[in-house]
Amino acid sequence: MKHLAIAFFFLLSAVALAAPNPSDYNINVHVSATRMVLESNSLAYRQNLNVVVDGKKYELESVDRSNALLMLGDYKARLVKDQHWAATYDSWRVYEFLFPDKKTRQFLVVGESE
């Protein structure tokens, strides 16, 4: 029984470490449009979003196939990749959204507009 209790403690510790920290998600993202985009040679859909982040308009695409629409509204996010090449005029950005159930999903910036 003692070994079972110790194993249970370590399992809970691992789950707690794997859970995202909500304070890391300090970027407010407003999703104003959403659609599913069919991948070529596949039956899987990616999410394609029109969002506003700090007053800037972006088009985001889900990194994973979700086969669903993300609901419109406000989400918390963090920037997980922000790489720049060729001085500063080319970039590669990935945002990670945190959902109320503590699940996360990553989105690549595929468009920007004013």
Secondary structure, 3 states (H helix, E strand, C coil): CHHHHHHHHHHHHHHHHHCCCHHHCCEEEEEEEEEEEECCCCCCEEEEEEEEECCEEEEEEECCCCCCCCCCEEEEEEEEEEEEECCCCEEEEEEEEECCCCCEEEEEEEEEEC
